[in-house]
Amino acid sequence: MQVLKFGGSSVADATRMSRVLDIVLAAAAKDRVILVCSAISGCTDALLAIGAEGDPERKAQQIEALRRRHHDIARRLFTGAERREMLTELDALFEELAAAEPELCVTFGELLSTRILARKFACEDVPTQWLDSRQLVRTLGGVVAEGLTYGLIASAVQAAPEVRLFVAPGFIASDGDGRPTTLGRGGSDYSAALYAAGAKASALEIWTDVPGMMTANPKVVPAAVTIPDISYKAALALAENGAKVLYAPTVKPAMEAGIAFSIRNTFDPRHPGTLVSGRPAVKEGEWMGVTSRTLADKGESVVCLVGESIPSRASGAGRIRAALAEAGIQPLGDVTGSGDLFFIRVRPTVEQAAVSAIHHEFFESRAVTVIPVFIAGFGAVGQELVRLIGLSAGRIAARRGRSIRIIGLSNSRRFVVDLRGIKPEEAGGRLETGEPAAGGAFIDAVLAAAPRGAVFVDCTGDHHLHERYAELFRGGINIVTSNRRSLALPFVQYAALKAEARQNGAFFRYDTTVGNSLPILESIASDANCSDGIESIEAVVSCTLNYIITGYDGALRDSLATLLRRAQDEGLTESDPRTDLGGKDVLRKLLILAREAGVALEADDVEIVPMLGPEFFDCPLPEFYEKLAEYEPQFVAREAELDAAGQRQRFVASLRRDPSARHGYRAEIKMQRVGPESPFYWISGTENVTVVRSEYSAPLVIKGAGEGVRLAATGIIKDILM
């Protein structure tokens, strides 16, 4: 017999339940299984709110919202008659919930999730029986009556030898009067251990959303790693002192029955996780983990370091004191504890810093700072960024003492989050089997998992992703973006994002939004933030238009329409190239340039004269290309005129000081004729040139490639490491 327990995040929706089915079916092929399951993610909190709601109308609305969520899962997992039967069964449970006493509402979550799973396994032709934990797990005086519980579980299993899979709700039980009760938040782990002990199981697996017990909370310490195996005693010590991955009462039934149990990751079934057992042989002086808990009533936090067979308490205590002193943390007393447990009290404001300092001292063998990174967007730039991170990892670590660890990745359809790290060479494959990304699910996952100081990289062209930036900043998450749309906002929104970053101690970097990896923005900001004020900025920064204009040579080479189609085919333009020809992309860049110069420029402040007349923009795209071909003789004539004058034309964005203008600067985007004395004259292909003139310094000319996925990826890495 095996017992497998799955937490709420593992059964949050139909997709995740399908993953649970795969894991359980593989186990059932080897031996009989008892599946213990939590309520779907968020359900218990919703049930508590329903129980506390005094207004009948609002209560009915809350119940209906929860009913719809379970119905959605059932509709995706079942079809035909099986779907109708499942929905009828769920509705009956929701009728019971509506009539239940307030304090009993919380007991329905696990009933709902396990009924769905039991019926689904039965539909897969697995001999399945649902067990009512309220009849089998009994408490007396608020404490589980283990002898009685074990006997009832053993009898239930022995009475059905033909059953291959038993499905049982976790968390719930009944008291001496037969009244439903619960085992406390996290109690489903405890339920699983009780079932394992009662059924004399050979294995107990607790499946959750993390890769086992870790040397620290990875949200606090990105360098934390999975503990491969640990003793019952040490696991209990970590659980009792703040490690949330394991509910502490779980350990006792397993330990007394001599059942080793493992903590596994539902989203990475190949990972072995952590094995908790008697561990008869350990290395002398082996450290297990560091955790912490806040004692609100005392206004202090207690950090706990757990070891196995530590030979010298004095040495361990000395290292703790030294690590805290090096981090500038003053403890609230001496190191206490006994045996392999070490406790140190600190102020709550430095609790996480203390955990990080102690973890660095005892668990991190190299002085390399790990930077956890989440990447949104896996197009050309995102893929190159992932590739370069893998390619340059050793060099960056050796030269900078830093290591970039990709722990989250998303495209428009799917995402994956793995705090242990996503290997660059496996990124594409991991995404293919990832979670659905619809409805902002990736950002939700980042906010739930990211440690403070993590970096979120926006490699998308998404129009709305910036709307979640403030939430990321409030979570202490830094942002690096190459998405110009996230910065070309109304100035009040732009300023609010910058302020949100400052107030939360996060950085906001976007150097690749203008000029790719060229140091344009940092040069402008450095002038604007010192006494040398900006007089003017002139920039040729449209890679699309530069490619077309510098590649056009009148009657001697390809037509303008041919060049534009080629640029579109090579991905240099928007899906409708008139977006570029009309100056919209250049406008975004000019807004960013101006704001770095301290000018609160708005889009309406910029005068734009498009490259072509209005008749080219008010028609379908095929008709546009026809008109462009018809207009070719005029383009040829204009090119000949420029050649005769020794000039060239460029699409220039400019910002010039003008006291009469609204912000003290006048901004415009238009075609200009330039001669050999201008740096704009000499550009070719997708090159960019920006000329910055300030009050006291000589003009600064920044020229270089403005396009290229490798350059963009390099610039993003620079922003991450800066």
N, C-alpha and C positions, 0 to 999 in steps of 0.2 A: 504494500500500500504506500502511495505517495500523497502528500498534501501540498497543494499549490495555492498560494494566496496572492490575489491581485488587488492593488490599491485603486483609489478612485480615478487617478490620472490615467491608469491603464485601461479603464473602461469608459472613458469620458464620452465617446461617441461610437458610431457603428464601425468606423474604420479601425479604431483601437480595439473594439471588441473582436473584430475579425482577426487581429493579431493575436489576441488571447486564445481564440479558437485554435489557431495554428500551433501555439505552444502546448496547449493542453492535449490536443489530439496526438501530438508527437509523444507526449508523456504516457498517454493512455495506451499507446501501442506497445509499451514496455511492461506496464503494470497497472493495477487499479488506481484510481485517483479520487481524492476528495478535493474539490475546488471550493475554496473559501473566497468570497469576494466582498469588497466595499461597495458603498453607493457610488453612483457616477459622480465625477468631479463637480463640486459645488452644490450637490444635492443636500447634504447634511445641513449646511448653512441655510439653504432655502427652507428646509423643514423646520429648523429652529425658528426662523422668521415667521413661518406659517403658524407654529404653535403659540408664538407671542403676539400675533396679530389679533386685536380686539374688534376691528371693524369687519363685519361679515362680507361686505362687498370686496374690500381689498384682499381679504383672505381667499375668497373665491378666485380672484384674479391671479394671485400667487400660485394657487393650486393648478389653475388652468395653464399657466406658463410652464410649470414643471411637467404637467401631463403632456403638453405639446412636445417638450424635449424628449420624453421617453417614446412618444409616438413616432417622432422623426427617426429615432434609432430603430424601432421595430419595422418601420416602412422600408428602411434600407436593408435590413437583415432578412426579411421574410417576403414571400410573395403568395398570391392566391389565398387559398383557404387557411394556410398556416398564418398568414398575416392577419386575417380576420380573427382567428382564434386568439392570437397574441394580443391584439388590440382590445378584445373583449376582456381578457384576463387582466390587462393593465387597468382598464376602466373600472373593473370591480375593486381593485386595490385602491384606486383613487377615490371611489365612493366611500370605502372604509376610512381613508385618510380624512375626508371631509367631515365624517361623523366622529372621528377619534377625539379623545380628551387631549387638551393642549400638550400635556407633558409626554404623551405617547406618539405625537406626530413624528418625532425624530427617529422612531424605530422603523419607518417605512422605506427608507432609502435602499437598504440592502435587500429587502423583500422584492423591490422593483427590479433591481439590476440582476439578481440571481434568477428570478423567474424568466427574464429574457434569455439569459445564458442557458438555463436548463432546457428550455424549449428549443433553442437553436441547436444544441448538441443532439437532442432527440431527433430533430429533423435531419441531422447528419448520420442517422442510423447508429448512433452510439447508445447502448443500453444505459439510460440515465435516470437518476432519481433525485428529486429535490428533497433536502432535509430541512426541517424547521428548527433552527437553532433555539428558538424560544422554548421548544420542548426538550432539548437535549443539554443545553448549557444552563446550569442552575446556580443561583446565588443564594446565600444565606447571610443576612446581616450586611449586605453590600459586598460580600466576598464570595468568589467562586467556590462552590462546594466541589472540589476537584474529584474526590472519590465517586460521588454520585454522578457527576458529569461524565467521567471516564466510562462508567458502567453503562450509562444510557447511550453514549456514542458507540461503544463496542457492540451493544445489542442491536442498534440500528444497522450497523454495517454487516454484522453476521446474519441478520434476518434477510438480507438480499444478496445472496452469493452470485446471482446472475447479473447484477448491476456492475457495469464497468466504470461508471463515473457518477459520483455523488456531488451535488452542487448545494452548498450551504451558505447562508448569509452570515457575514462576520458582524462583530460589534454588538449584536443583540443577544439577549438571554431572557430568563424569567426568574422572579424571586421565589421565596418559599410559598407564597400564596398563588403562584402561577401567573402573576402579573408581569407583563413585558417590562424589561429594563435594559440597560446598556452597560457595556464594559469600559466606557470612557473613550474620548477622542483618541484614535489610533488603536482602538480595541480590536479591530479585525486581525491584526498581527497576533494578538493574544488568543483570539478565537482559533486561528490556524494552529497555534501551538497546542491548544487544548484538544483539538481534533486529532492532531498527530500523536499526542500521548495516549488518548483514549483508543485510537485505532491501532496503536503499536506500529506506527508507520516506520518505514525504513528511511524515508527522506522527507524533509520539509523545505520548501522553497518559498521565499517571500519575494514576490515580483513587484517592483516599484519603478519610479522614473529616474533613478540614479544608479550608477554602476557599483552598488554595494556600499559598505561603510568606508568612509574616506578619512584620511589623516587630519582633515579639518573640513569645515563647511566650505565647499568650493566657491560659494558666493562671497565669502569673506577672504579666502586664500586661493587664488587661481592656481597656485602650484600644488594644491592638494592632490593626492593620488589615492587610488583604491587600496585598501588593506586586503591582501589576498586571503589571509586566514588569521583568526583571532580566537582567544579563549572565551568561554561563557563569561568568566569573571570580568575580563577587560571590556567585552562588549556591553555588559550590564553597566559597568562604570561609565562608559561613554554615553550610553542611553540615559542614565539617570542624571547626567550633568550637562545635558543640552543637545546631544546628537539626535536629531529628529528622525533620522532614517529608520530607527528601530524603537518600537514601543517597549519600554523597560520590562513590564510584566511578562512579555513574551518569553524571556530567557528561562524563567524558572521551570515551567512544565517541560520544555525541551531538555534542559540540563538534568532534571530529575529522572527523565526517561532515557537519558543518554542518546538523544537524537541530535545529530549534527544538522544544522540548518544553514542554508545559503541565502544571501540577499542578492537578487539578480535584477537586471535592467530589462523591462519589457520591450524597450525600443532598441535594444542591442542584445538579442538573445545569445549571440555568440560569445559575449563577454562572460567570463566565469564568475564575476562578482566577488563576494566575500563569503568564506566558509567559517561559520561559528561552531566551535566544537570544544572538546576537552583539551586539545592541544597538548598532549603529554610531553612533547619535546620542543623547546624553543631555544633560540640563541640567548645566551646570557646578555642581559642589558638591552633587550629589544623594545623599541618605543612604538606604541600603537597609534596614538592620536591626541589631538588637543581640541578641546571644545569649551563652551562657556555658557553661562546663564545669568540673567539679570535678576537680582533680588530687589524688586521695586520697593518693598516695605523698608528695606535698609538703605536704599539709595546707593547700592554698590553692585558690582558684578564679580562673579567668581570664575576664574579661568582654571580649567582642570587639564592636566597632562597625565596621560595614562601609559604605563609601560608594562612589561612582562619580565619578571625575574631580574629586576634592577639591582645590581650588586651594591651600589653606593648611593644612598639618599642624599648625602652631603654634596656629592658631585653633581647630581641632577638639580638640586636646589640652587647651587652656585651658578650653573649654566642658565637657569631661569632668571635669576637676578641680573646676571650680566647681559642677557638678551634684552631685558626690559630697560636697563640703564642705557644701552647703546641706542635704543629707540626713543630715549627721552621720556620714558614712562615711569612715574613714581608710584610704586604699589602702596596699598593701604595697610600693609603689615608684612610679616615674614611669610615664607613658604610653609604651608602646613600639610597635613595629610599623614598617611602611613603606608608602609609597604610600597606598592607600585603606583600609588596615587599621590599627585602633587597638586595642591591648591594654592592660588594666589589671588588676593582681592585687589580690584582696581576700580577706578571711577567708571561709570557706564559710558562716559564720553570717549574713553580710550579702550573700551572692551575689545573692539575688532582689531585695533592696532596691536594690542597685547597678544591676541591670538596669532596674528600674522608674525609678530616678532619671535614668539616661542616656536612657531612652526618653522620659521626660517632657520632657527638655531638647531632644532632637533631632526628635521626631516628633509631639508634642502641641501643637497651635497654640493651644488655649484652656485656660485654667486651670480646667477643669471636671473634677471627680472623677467617674469612671464607677463606678457601683455595679451589678455584674452580679447579676441576680436570676433565680432559678428558681421557678416557681409550680406547686404541686401543687393541682389542683382547678380546673375550669373551669365551675363551676355559676354561680349568680346572683352570688355574691360575687366569684369568680375573674374572670368576664367584666367585671364593673364595675371591678375593680381594673385589669385590662388597659386598659380604656377610659380610666380616669382617668389612668393613667400617660402614655398618649398625649396626652390633653387638656391635662395640666398640665406637660408636659416643659419647655417654654420658660420658664414662670414659675418652676419649681423651679430650673432652671439659672441663671436671672438672679438669683434671690434667695438661693439656698443654695450656688451654685457646685458643684452636683452634678447628675448625670444618671443616671436609672434606666434600665438597659438590660436588657430581658427576653431572656435567652439560653436559657431552658428553660421548657417548658410541658407540662403533663400533665392528662389527664382519666382516668377509670377504664379507658379502653380503649386510648388511644394517647398517645404523647409525641413531642415534638420538642426537640432541643438544637441550637442554632446559635450559636456563639461570636461571630459577627458581629452578632447581634441579630435579634430577631423583631419586625417592625413590628406594633404593636397592631392596626391595621386588617386585617392578614393572619393574625392568630393563629388564628381559627377554621378557615380554609382550610388552614393549615399542619398543624393537628392532624389534620384528616381524612386527610391523606396521611402521617401520622407513623408511628413505629415502634410495634409492639405493646407495651403497658405491663404485661402480665401478669408475675407472678413478681418484682415489685420492680425491673423493668428501668429505670424512670425514675431511681430512686435510684442504681442501678449506674452509669447514664450520668452523673448529676450528680457522683458521686464520681470518675469517670474524667476529667471535663472541667472541673470547677469550679476557678477560681483561689482561693487563700486570700483570705478577706475577702468572698467572694460571700455572697449572702443567699438562703436557702431559705425560701419562704413556703408554709405549710400552710393552704390554704383548704378543706380537706376535712372531712368528719365521720368519717373513717376510724378504725376501732378499733385498728389495728395499726401505722399509719405511725410512731408515736412510737418503735417498737422499733428504727428505723433512725437516730433522732436522734443517738445517741452516735457512730455512724460519721461522720455529717456533722460533728459538732463536732471529732472527731479529724482530719478533713481541713481544719480551719481555716475551716469554713463556718458562718456565722451563721444563726440560725433565728428567724423571725417566724411565730407561729401564731395562728389564730383558732379552732383545734380544741380545745374544752374537754376532750375525751377524752384528749388528750395530756398534760394536767396533773392530772386527777383520778385519779391513780394512787396505789397505796400509797405512803406518804410516803418510804420508803427509795428507791423508784425515782425519784420526783420529785426528791429531794435529790441522787441520783446524776447525773441529767441536769444539774442546776444546777452541780454540781461539775465535770462533764465540760466544760461550756461555759467555766467559769473557767480550768480547767487548760490549755485549748487556745486561750485568748485570743479566744474567740468570744462574741458576745452572744446572749441568749435572751430574746425579748420576746413578750408575749402579752396586751397591754392590752385587746385586743378580745374576749377570752374572757368578760369580765364587763362588762356595761354598754355594749357596742359601742364607740363612740369617746369615752365619758365618762371623765374622768381619775380613775377610782376606784382602780385598783390602785396607780398611782404616788403617790396621796395617802396611802394606807394604808402603803405601803412607806416613804415619807419620814418618817412619824410613828414607825413601828416601828424605824427605823434611827437614830433620835436619842434624846434623853433623855425625850421625851414619849411614854410607853408607851400602848398601846391599852387602853382600859377595855372598850369594847364596839363591836360592829358590828351594825347592823340594816339589812336590805336587802330591798326588794321588787324582785326582779330576774328574775321569770319573765314574759317578754313574752306568752306564751300565756295564762297565768292572769290577768294584768292585763287583757288584751284581753277575756276572758270576764267576769271579775268586774266590771270597771268598765262594761262594756256591758250588764250585766244589770240590769233594773229591774222585777223581779217580773212582775205581770200586765199591766203597762203596755206592755211591748215584747216582743221575741223571747224564746222559751224558751231555757233553758240548753243544751238539746240542739242547737237551731238555731244558737246562737252558736258552739258547739264545732265543729259541722260546717263552718261558715263559716271558722273559724280554720284547720281542717284543709285546706280547699280553697285557702286563701290561702298555704299553706306555713308557717304559724306554729307548727305542731305536728310532733311526730315522726309516722311513718307510723301508729303506734298512739298516739292522743292521751293514753292513760292513763299513758304514760311521763312526760308533763308533769304530769298531775293527781296522780300519785303522788309527785311531788317529786324525781324523779331528776335532772332538769336543774338544778333549784335546788341540789340536793346538790353537784353538780360545782362550781357557782359558789361555794358556801359554802366548800368545801375550798380553792379557789384564794384566796378572800378571807382565810381564816384563815392560810394558809401565807405570804401576803404580810405578814401581821401577825406572823409569826415563831412561829406556833402549829402544832405538828406534828400537826394534826388528821387522823384517819382516818375513813373512811365509817362505821365501826361506832361512832364516838364521837358521832354525830349522831342525836338523837331526831327522827323524822319522823312527823307525824300527817297523812296524806293528806287531800286536800280531800273525798274520798268514802270510804264504808265499804268493807270488804273484799269485800262481795258484788258490787261493781261491777268488780272486777279479776279475779275467777275465772270468767270466761265469755268466749265469743267476742265479737268486736267488734260484730256486728249486735245480739246480745242485750244488750250493754252500752248501746247507744243506746236500745233498747226500755225497759230499766230506768230510764234517765235520763228518758225521757218520762213514765213512770209516776210518777216521784218528783217531777215538776214542782210539784204542789200544795204539797209541803213546802218546796221552794225559794221559792215565792211567799210562804208564811207567814213564813219566816225573813227575807225581804227586808222584809216589812211590819213585822216586829218591829224590825229595824235602823232603818228610817225613823222609827218612833215614838220610838226612843231617841236619834235624831240621830247615829247611828253608821254606819260602813261596815266591811266585812270585807276583810282583805287577807291574802295568803299571804306570811308574813314569815319570812326566814331570820335567825337571830340568833346572835351569839357574844358571851358575857358573861364577864367575869373572875369566877372562882369557885375559890378556893384548894382546895376539896375535890374538884374535878374532876381527872381524870387528867393533863391538860396545863395545869391552872390556869385553864381556860376551859370553860364549858358551852355546848354548841351544840344548837340545835333548829330545826326547820322546821315551822310549823303556821299554821292560820288564826287571825288575831287581830282583835278588834274595836277600831276606832280612832275617835277623835272629831276635830272640826275643829282641835284644837290639834296634831295629828300631821301631819307633811308627807306621810305615806302617804295621808291622807284625800283629798288634792286631786289625786291622779294620775288620768290617763285614758288609754284606749287601751293602747299598748305602752310607755308611759313607765316608767322605772326611777327609784327613789329609794334612796340609800344614806346612812345616818347614822353617822358615825364619832365616837365620844367618846373622848378621850384624857385623860391625867392633868391636864394644865395648860391645854390650849387649850379654847376654846368648841366645842360640837358643830359638826362639819362636815357640811353637807347637800349632797349631789351629786344633782342631778335633771336628767333629760333623756331624749331618745328612746333607747330600748333596742333598737330594731329598725330595719332598713333597710339594704339592700345598699350604698347609697352611703356611709352613715356607716361601715359596716364597712370598706369599701375605703379610705376616707379615714384611718381609724384604722390600717390596715395600712401605708399609705404613711408615716404619721407614725412608726410603729415602725421602718420601714426607714431613714428619714432621721435619726432621733433621735441 
